[in-house]
Amino acid sequence: MGNLQAELGFAGFALQAGARSALASLWRVSAEATTGLMTTFYQQLDQQTTKTEALRQAN
């Protein structure tokens, strides 16, 4: 409360540090679900031309 930057979380810190993109959730997610999603995301990213499409396919 009272700190607008706190809402950015880890993704916000990544962007402030110079990352070109970051992915974050507005809800709590389990580590197992995140591991599965990100594993599939990176597999799809190797095959897709955009991050958006890779995420869509991973979901």
Wavefront OBJ file of the C-alpha trace (Angstrom):
o trace
v 0.000 0.000 0.000
v 1.247 3.443 -0.804
v 3.961 2.204 -3.174
v 2.927 2.005 -6.819
v 6.190 0.274 -7.746
v 5.409 -2.659 -5.422
v 2.634 -3.734 -7.781
v 5.152 -4.436 -10.505
v 6.616 -7.431 -8.665
v 9.369 -9.534 -10.169
v 8.368 -8.768 -13.767
v 8.591 -5.058 -13.036
v 12.059 -5.478 -11.575
v 13.133 -7.418 -14.663
v 11.902 -4.643 -16.942
v 13.540 -1.956 -14.816
v 16.794 -3.932 -15.026
v 16.648 -3.803 -18.822
v 14.929 -7.036 -19.826
v 13.271 -6.658 -23.209
v 10.170 -8.499 -22.037
v 8.725 -10.184 -18.965
v 5.832 -12.508 -18.250
v 3.844 -12.254 -15.027
v 0.592 -13.457 -13.554
v -1.956 -11.439 -11.636
v -2.893 -14.547 -9.647
v -1.002 -17.038 -7.513
v 0.130 -20.055 -9.493
v 1.836 -23.205 -8.310
v 5.492 -23.801 -9.051
v 4.564 -27.049 -10.820
v 2.082 -25.312 -13.118
v 4.591 -22.569 -13.879
v 7.306 -25.113 -14.660
v 5.035 -26.918 -17.105
v 3.879 -23.722 -18.792
v 7.365 -22.278 -19.163
v 8.843 -25.540 -20.411
v 6.183 -25.756 -23.106
v 6.485 -22.019 -23.817
v 10.217 -22.304 -24.572
v 9.657 -25.417 -26.695
v 7.033 -23.524 -28.675
v 9.232 -20.437 -28.871
v 11.817 -22.509 -30.728
v 9.129 -23.298 -33.317
v 7.110 -20.061 -33.419
v 8.055 -16.628 -34.669
v 6.475 -14.644 -31.829
v 6.373 -14.888 -28.057
v 2.624 -14.287 -28.192
v 1.994 -17.320 -30.361
v 4.376 -19.477 -28.316
v 2.487 -18.553 -25.137
v -0.847 -19.160 -26.816
v 0.273 -22.622 -27.881
v 1.727 -23.391 -24.437
v -1.498 -22.555 -22.694
l 1 2 3 4 5 6 7 8 9 10 11 12 13 14 15 16 17 18 19 20 21 22 23 24 25 26 27 28 29 30 31 32 33 34 35 36 37 38 39 40 41 42 43 44 45 46 47 48 49 50 51 52 53 54 55 56 57 58 59
